[in-house]
Amino acid sequence: MNRQELRELIRGLVVVAVTPFDDDFELDLGAMARDTEFWIESGLVQGKAVLKVASVMGEITSMKEAEWPQVLKTVVQTAKGRIPVISSVHGKDTRRTIEDAKLAQDLGAVGLQIVPPFENLPTQDDIVRYYRAISDAIDIGVMIYHAHWMPHARIEIETFKRMADLEHVMAIKWNSPDDVPYESMRELVADFNVFDNSNQPGRCYRNGGQGFLDHLAPAYPKHELEILDLLEKGRFDEGQELWDKVALPTNEFITTVLADSGGAARLKKATMSIMGHPVGSMRPPSQPLNEEEMHRLRQLLTGIGWPVPAAA
């Protein structure tokens, strides 16, 4: 696909899928297929959403090299083209990233989320060379993950501009450092699809963005599809208000429980369980929410008006 085709395909709500595990922390591919079907039936389809698997939220860092392709293959085969599926590559050098990218392409992914190779201590020139080599090696899209809080993963605005001619590098997962104005994304939206990754979807769309990373869409897709609809109609303040209604209290909640155990997917997995779509716990050392914490989260979700099923 060319750059414009990819920009038309990879846009809207980016739903970050968690990876289901059984009681022995082994992949539960049956649950992965079941959840994928649920998401699509709930309206997460091409033109509105993109499904991202095997990311940090999907516990890619705890997976064996043979596992993430199984997850991607299961989702692609279940989706059957009804929703674009992208995968992630994190912390690898150019050659290994290209190997993973080609494998993901062969398995049916239409795009990749790729963070700079921060373990290689890259310069800005290294980062451009890295993404150029990847773009030249594949036919699917690349969303740059600007994880500037990681050492050596910061990308300057001028560096992004230098990558505007890379045919398959067509999107940016946007989160601006403290010393870079959020609105500087306006300099990039003509050449890239920009997706908010900072709990500011309304601000992103107001500045010409084309999408946002989800908060809890896998547990209750309807909520964030409503936000997307408002943003695409130009009702930026209303969309942000609806986002904040859920994101602010649930983020405050998860902050209070991170002292007991860390893990990116703890809130999302717990919320999915409460909403009737259990996916198991994160792999150790992360721990599941305890009974008291699950009760508090259930009360919170009920209080904000979600259709929480009765507790088993």
C-alpha positions, 0 to 999 in steps of 0.5 A: 500500500502507498502512503495515502492508502495507509493514512486512510486505513489507519486512523480513528480509535486505536484499540490497544488489546490486552493478551489473554492468559489462562490460569497457568499464564499461557496464551489463551488464543481462544479468548483472543479470538472471542474478544476480537469478535466481540470488539468487531460486533460492538462497532470497532470496524474499519473506518472507525478503529484500528486494533493494536496487538502485542504492544506493551499493554499486550505484554509483549515484553513478557512474551516469548519470540514465538508467542506474539506471532500467534496472537497476531495471527489469531486476531488477523484470522478472526478479524477477516479484514473487518478492522485493520490490525497492527502489531508492535516492535519494541527495543530492537536494532534495525535488522531484528526490527525488519525481521519482525516487521516482515513477519507481521506483514506476512501474517496480515498486519496492515501496520506496525507501532515501532519505538526508536531503538533506545537500547542502541543509544541512537542519535537523531540521525540514527533514528532517521536511518532506522525508520528509513531502513524499515520503510524501505523493507516493507509494504505496510504502515509504520506508526512512530511511538514517541516514547520520549520519557525513555532514555534516547527515545526522544524525537525532535520536531525537525527529525519528524519532518525529515521522515515525511518522505518515508513512504510507509512511515505515516503516523505518529503516536503523539505525546510531547515533552514538557519543553515542546508545545503540544500544538507543535503537532500542527507542523506534522499533520499534513504529512502524518496521521497524528494520534493522541497518547496523552489523555487529550483527544479533544486537543489532538483533533482540534489541532488536526489530529486523526485519532487517539489511543484508547483508554478502556475501549476493549472493556466497553467499546461504546463509550469511546466510539461516542467520543470518536463520533463527537471529535469527528463532528468537530465537537472537541470540548464535548468529546474531551469532557466525555473522555475525562468522565471515565479517564480521570477517575479510573486513572486516579484509581489505578494510581492508588493501587500501583503501590501494591504492584505495577503493570501497564495492563492491570487496570484494563484487564480488571475492567474487562473482567468486571464488564464480563470479558475476563482475560486472566491476569498479567504475567508475574511479577505483576499481580491482579487487583485484590478483592477489595480493589475490584469492588472499588473499581466495580463501584466506580464504573457503576457510578459513572453509568457503565452497564456493569453486569451483576457480580458473579 
